[in-house]
Every structure is written in structure tokens, then in C-alpha cells.
């Protein structure tokens, strides 16, 4: 754990053809005296801004994001960034899983938000045992620097229902398909879980496991505002399709002025997409 107010990023901006990918459960806004100070959004906002301002990922999949939090994250990233995604409610309200991206580097070709349920095109639907609607936000991009096209999927799986997580894993594999793709998300599942086995047996690769270099130690990503522990499992993931090379991976445990940005810590990776001949 490193305490910083400013300074060198853990990874920071990268040069083409590399892409800097982050997944980050930002923790939905909690207000009122009933919540501990560490949880309150007003207390955490400066730390979130410092983290995102330092790291400047090309793509960031975030979870538990309310509209005002999305605006704060966008302001921290800077003017060249945009985001896509709505709340998970029937009218697009509530917390969401927005994808933030560097619009000067990436052209957004198309995007959609899908309900993780039997009724995937019915916003707010819940059919697999999860009490809260679960969604996936999918974007297809063209990298302006290389011309390469790829997809990114961002999601947040249910913490309580194993059935929901397994059915969602099947749905996510179908969404990803066969092209070059990156999945970011809080999967609420550890390395040995059935959910992760389903994803990895389905052809995806754990960016951390296949990285040429791991910049940090492996620790559990749900820290709950406490010192990270190496004996805890990662539940926040970056998964990639075969052919995508992972140069570096990191779990960002930095705090800013003694304040944790969230109860989760971000996972980051530097990846390179394959060209049309399958070479990175």
C-alpha cells in the first residue's frame, strides 16, 4: 500500500500500439451519518480523482457508478474522454457499469447495454436469481493509431447467486464471440470458482496470469478500506481473448492522503491487439 497525493503513476499513459485497460468498482455513493466515513462519496472523491488523473487508462470499465459519480470520473480523466452506459433500472436509472475511453485514441463504432437475464433486451429484467438487475455494456472500437478493431465488455456480476453468475458467464461468452475482445468487471468470483472456470474454459485468458510482467504483488481486490492481503482472492478481473498480448498487469493499492478511493482496488493491464494476421 502506497500513500500518495501526487507523483508517478503505477502504469499511466501508454504509447501505441499498447492500450492501458483498467477495471474499477468505484463503490456507489453512500451518504448520511449511518455510513462510516470511509464509505462516503464526499470523503472519497478527491482520492478517486487523483487515481484516475494519474493513471489515464485508454479504457476503464467501472462498476457501481451513479450518474454524478460518472461525471466526476469523466472530469478526473480529462476532456478527451467519453463514456457510454446507463443505469441498470428499467428506465436507465440507478447504478451502472459505464465504459470510459480515450476518444482521441479510439473511435467508438457501436455500443449496447444488455440485461444479464433471459430477457436480455428488457432493461431492468431479473430472471436468474439476482435481486438487483445485472447488465453488460459492450463497445466496439477502432484504434486510430493502428486501425485495429476490437470489443470491450464491462460487467458486475451478482454477489449472492451462484446460478446468476454462471448463467451470466455463459451470456458474456456469447456477447464476446470470436473477435479480439477484453472483458472488465467485478465478477464477485475468485480464481477457483465455477464462474471463472466457465470463463477461462470458454477460451478467455486471465490478463494477470498471462502478463509478461506483474508490476505489483497479487492481493485480494476487495480490501474494504483496509490493508490489502495476499491471502485474499481477486474478484475484479481483466480477461482477454487469445492473441491479445499482455505486457504488464498491476493491482493498484495506492491511497491518497490516507484515503482509499473505494472498497475495491483497480486492476490494470497493458495489452496489445493482434493485427489482421493474428500477430500482436
C-alpha positions as CSV (number, residue, x, y, z in Angstrom):
1,X,0.0,0.0,0.0
2,X,1.5,3.4,-1.1
3,X,0.1,6.7,0.2
4,X,0.2,9.4,-2.5
5,X,-1.2,12.8,-3.2
6,X,0.6,13.1,-6.5
7,X,3.5,11.6,-8.3
8,X,4.4,9.0,-10.8
9,X,1.5,6.7,-11.9
10,X,1.7,2.9,-11.4
11,X,1.2,2.5,-15.2
12,X,-0.1,5.8,-16.6
13,X,-0.5,6.7,-20.3
14,X,1.0,4.3,-22.8
15,X,2.2,4.6,-26.4
16,X,0.6,2.8,-29.4
17,X,0.1,0.1,-30.2
18,X,-0.3,-0.6,-26.5
19,X,-3.6,0.0,-24.7
20,X,-4.0,0.7,-21.0
21,X,-7.0,-1.1,-19.6
22,X,-8.5,-0.7,-16.1
23,X,-11.4,-2.3,-14.2
24,X,-12.5,-0.4,-11.1
25,X,-15.5,-0.9,-8.8
26,X,-15.9,2.7,-7.7
27,X,-18.4,1.9,-4.9
28,X,-21.8,3.6,-5.3
29,X,-22.3,6.8,-3.5
30,X,-23.2,6.4,0.2
31,X,-24.5,9.4,2.1
32,X,-25.8,10.0,5.6
33,X,-24.4,9.6,9.1
34,X,-25.3,5.9,9.2
35,X,-22.4,5.1,6.8
36,X,-18.8,5.1,8.0
37,X,-16.7,8.0,6.9
38,X,-14.5,5.7,4.6
39,X,-17.6,4.9,2.6
40,X,-18.9,8.4,2.0
41,X,-18.5,9.6,-1.5
42,X,-17.7,13.2,-0.5
43,X,-14.8,11.8,1.5
44,X,-13.5,9.5,-1.3
45,X,-14.0,11.8,-4.3
46,X,-10.6,13.5,-4.1
47,X,-8.8,10.1,-4.0
48,X,-10.8,8.8,-7.0
49,X,-9.9,12.0,-8.9
50,X,-6.2,11.6,-8.0
51,X,-6.1,7.9,-9.0
52,X,-7.8,8.4,-12.4
53,X,-5.9,11.6,-13.1
54,X,-2.6,9.8,-12.5
55,X,-3.3,6.6,-14.4
56,X,-5.2,7.9,-17.5
57,X,-6.2,4.4,-18.8
58,X,-7.1,4.2,-22.5
59,X,-10.2,2.2,-21.4
60,X,-11.7,1.9,-18.0
61,X,-14.6,-0.4,-17.1
62,X,-16.2,0.8,-13.9
63,X,-18.9,-0.7,-11.7
64,X,-21.5,0.6,-9.2
65,X,-21.4,4.0,-10.8
66,X,-24.2,6.5,-10.2
67,X,-24.7,9.4,-12.7
68,X,-22.9,12.1,-10.5
69,X,-20.0,9.7,-10.0
70,X,-19.7,9.1,-13.7
71,X,-19.5,12.9,-14.2
72,X,-16.8,13.1,-11.5
73,X,-14.8,10.3,-13.1
74,X,-15.1,11.9,-16.5
75,X,-13.8,15.2,-15.1
76,X,-10.9,13.5,-13.5
77,X,-9.9,11.7,-16.7
78,X,-10.0,14.8,-18.8
79,X,-11.5,16.4,-21.9
80,X,-10.5,13.8,-24.4
81,X,-12.5,11.1,-22.6
82,X,-16.1,10.0,-23.1
83,X,-18.2,7.3,-21.5
84,X,-21.1,5.0,-22.5
85,X,-23.6,3.1,-20.4
86,X,-26.8,3.8,-18.4
87,X,-28.2,2.7,-15.0
88,X,-29.4,-0.9,-14.7
89,X,-33.0,0.1,-13.9
90,X,-36.0,-0.2,-16.2
91,X,-35.6,3.5,-17.3
92,X,-31.9,3.5,-17.3
93,X,-31.7,4.8,-13.7
94,X,-29.7,3.6,-10.8
95,X,-26.1,2.4,-10.7
96,X,-24.4,1.3,-13.9
97,X,-21.3,-0.2,-15.5
98,X,-20.1,2.6,-17.8
99,X,-17.1,2.2,-20.1
100,X,-14.8,5.3,-20.2
101,X,-12.5,5.6,-23.2
102,X,-10.0,8.0,-24.7
103,X,-11.9,9.4,-27.7
104,X,-8.7,10.9,-29.2
105,X,-7.2,7.4,-29.4
106,X,-10.3,5.3,-30.1
107,X,-13.3,5.6,-32.5
108,X,-16.5,4.2,-31.0
109,X,-18.1,2.2,-33.7
110,X,-21.2,0.9,-31.8
111,X,-22.3,0.0,-28.3
112,X,-25.2,-1.6,-26.5
113,X,-26.3,-2.4,-22.9
114,X,-27.6,-5.8,-22.3
115,X,-29.5,-7.2,-19.3
116,X,-28.0,-10.4,-18.0
117,X,-31.2,-12.3,-17.8
118,X,-33.5,-14.5,-20.0
119,X,-34.8,-11.2,-21.4
120,X,-31.5,-9.6,-22.4
121,X,-33.1,-6.7,-24.3
122,X,-35.6,-5.8,-21.5
123,X,-34.0,-3.2,-19.2
124,X,-34.3,-3.9,-15.5
125,X,-35.1,-7.6,-16.1
126,X,-34.1,-10.2,-13.4
127,X,-34.6,-13.9,-14.0
128,X,-31.6,-15.9,-12.7
129,X,-31.9,-15.4,-9.0
130,X,-30.3,-12.0,-8.6
131,X,-32.3,-9.4,-6.6
132,X,-30.6,-6.5,-8.4
133,X,-30.6,-6.2,-12.2
134,X,-27.3,-7.1,-13.7
135,X,-26.0,-5.7,-17.0
136,X,-23.2,-5.8,-19.5
137,X,-22.0,-2.8,-21.6
138,X,-20.4,-3.8,-24.9
139,X,-18.5,-1.4,-27.1
140,X,-16.8,-1.9,-30.4
141,X,-13.8,0.3,-31.1
142,X,-11.3,1.1,-33.8
143,X,-7.9,2.1,-32.7
144,X,-7.0,5.2,-34.6
145,X,-3.3,4.6,-34.1
146,X,-3.2,1.1,-35.6
147,X,-6.6,0.6,-37.4
148,X,-7.3,-2.5,-35.4
149,X,-10.8,-3.2,-34.3
150,X,-11.8,-4.9,-31.0
151,X,-14.6,-5.2,-28.4
152,X,-14.7,-4.3,-24.7
153,X,-17.3,-5.7,-22.4
154,X,-17.8,-4.4,-18.8
155,X,-20.0,-6.0,-16.2
156,X,-20.7,-6.5,-12.5
157,X,-22.0,-10.0,-11.5
158,X,-24.3,-10.8,-8.6
159,X,-22.5,-11.4,-5.2
160,X,-25.2,-13.7,-3.8
161,X,-26.4,-16.1,-6.5
162,X,-24.0,-18.6,-7.9
163,X,-26.6,-19.6,-10.5
164,X,-26.8,-16.0,-11.7
165,X,-23.1,-15.7,-12.0
166,X,-22.9,-19.0,-14.0
167,X,-25.7,-18.0,-16.4
168,X,-24.2,-14.6,-16.8
169,X,-20.8,-16.2,-17.7
170,X,-22.5,-18.1,-20.5
171,X,-24.2,-14.9,-21.7
172,X,-20.9,-12.9,-21.6
173,X,-19.1,-15.6,-23.6
174,X,-21.8,-15.3,-26.3
175,X,-21.6,-11.5,-26.3
176,X,-17.8,-11.6,-26.7
177,X,-17.9,-14.0,-29.6
178,X,-14.8,-14.8,-31.6
179,X,-13.2,-11.4,-32.3
180,X,-10.4,-9.7,-30.3
181,X,-12.0,-8.6,-27.0
182,X,-11.4,-7.5,-23.5
183,X,-13.7,-8.1,-20.6
184,X,-13.5,-6.0,-17.5
185,X,-15.6,-6.5,-14.4
186,X,-16.3,-7.2,-10.8
187,X,-17.2,-10.8,-11.2
188,X,-17.7,-11.5,-7.5
189,X,-15.8,-14.7,-8.0
190,X,-12.3,-15.9,-7.2
191,X,-9.8,-17.8,-9.2
192,X,-11.0,-21.3,-8.3
193,X,-14.7,-20.5,-8.7
194,X,-17.0,-22.2,-11.1
195,X,-17.7,-18.8,-12.7
196,X,-14.0,-18.2,-13.5
197,X,-13.6,-21.8,-14.7
198,X,-16.5,-21.3,-17.0
199,X,-15.0,-18.1,-18.5
200,X,-11.5,-19.5,-18.8
201,X,-12.6,-22.9,-20.2
202,X,-14.6,-20.9,-22.7
203,X,-11.4,-19.5,-24.2
204,X,-10.7,-16.4,-22.3
205,X,-7.4,-15.7,-20.6
206,X,-6.7,-14.0,-17.2
207,X,-4.6,-10.9,-18.1
208,X,-2.8,-11.2,-14.7
209,X,-1.8,-14.8,-15.3
210,X,-0.5,-14.3,-18.9
211,X,1.2,-11.0,-18.3
212,X,4.9,-10.8,-19.2
213,X,5.4,-8.6,-16.1
214,X,3.4,-8.2,-12.9
215,X,4.1,-4.7,-11.6
216,X,2.7,-5.4,-8.1
217,X,2.1,-8.3,-5.8
218,X,-1.1,-10.3,-6.0
219,X,-3.6,-9.3,-3.4
220,X,-7.3,-9.6,-2.9
221,X,-9.1,-6.8,-4.7
222,X,-12.0,-6.3,-2.2
223,X,-9.9,-4.5,0.5
224,X,-12.9,-2.9,2.3
225,X,-10.7,0.2,3.1
226,X,-8.1,-1.9,4.9
227,X,-4.5,-3.0,4.1
228,X,-4.6,-5.5,1.2
229,X,-4.0,-9.2,1.9
230,X,-2.2,-11.6,-0.3
231,X,-4.2,-14.5,1.1
232,X,-7.5,-13.0,-0.3
233,X,-8.7,-13.7,-3.8
234,X,-9.1,-11.3,-6.7
235,X,-12.7,-10.8,-7.6
236,X,-12.1,-8.0,-10.1
237,X,-10.8,-9.2,-13.4
238,X,-9.5,-8.3,-16.8
239,X,-9.9,-11.2,-19.2
240,X,-8.7,-11.2,-22.8
241,X,-9.3,-13.4,-25.9
242,X,-6.4,-15.4,-27.3
243,X,-4.0,-13.5,-29.4
244,X,-4.1,-10.4,-27.3
245,X,-0.6,-9.9,-25.6
246,X,-0.4,-8.6,-22.1
247,X,2.7,-6.7,-21.4
248,X,2.1,-5.7,-17.8
249,X,-0.5,-6.2,-15.1
250,X,-1.0,-4.5,-11.8
251,X,-3.3,-4.3,-8.8
252,X,-3.4,-0.7,-7.7
253,X,-3.4,-0.4,-3.9
254,X,-2.4,3.2,-3.6
255,X,-4.2,5.5,-1.2
256,X,-4.3,9.3,-1.4
257,X,-3.8,11.4,1.6
258,X,-4.7,8.4,3.8
259,X,-8.0,7.9,1.9
260,X,-8.9,4.8,-0.1
261,X,-10.7,5.6,-3.4
262,X,-13.0,2.7,-3.0
263,X,-13.6,-0.5,-1.1
264,X,-12.2,-2.3,-4.2
265,X,-8.8,-1.6,-5.7
266,X,-8.4,-1.3,-9.5
267,X,-6.8,-4.0,-11.7
268,X,-4.8,-2.6,-14.6
269,X,-3.2,-4.2,-17.7
270,X,-1.2,-3.0,-20.7
271,X,-2.3,-5.0,-23.8
272,X,-1.5,-5.2,-27.5
273,X,-4.1,-6.3,-30.0
274,X,-3.4,-8.8,-32.8
275,X,-3.3,-7.5,-36.4
276,X,-5.3,-9.0,-39.2
277,X,-2.8,-11.8,-39.4
278,X,-3.2,-12.6,-35.7
279,X,0.1,-11.0,-34.6
280,X,0.3,-8.5,-31.8
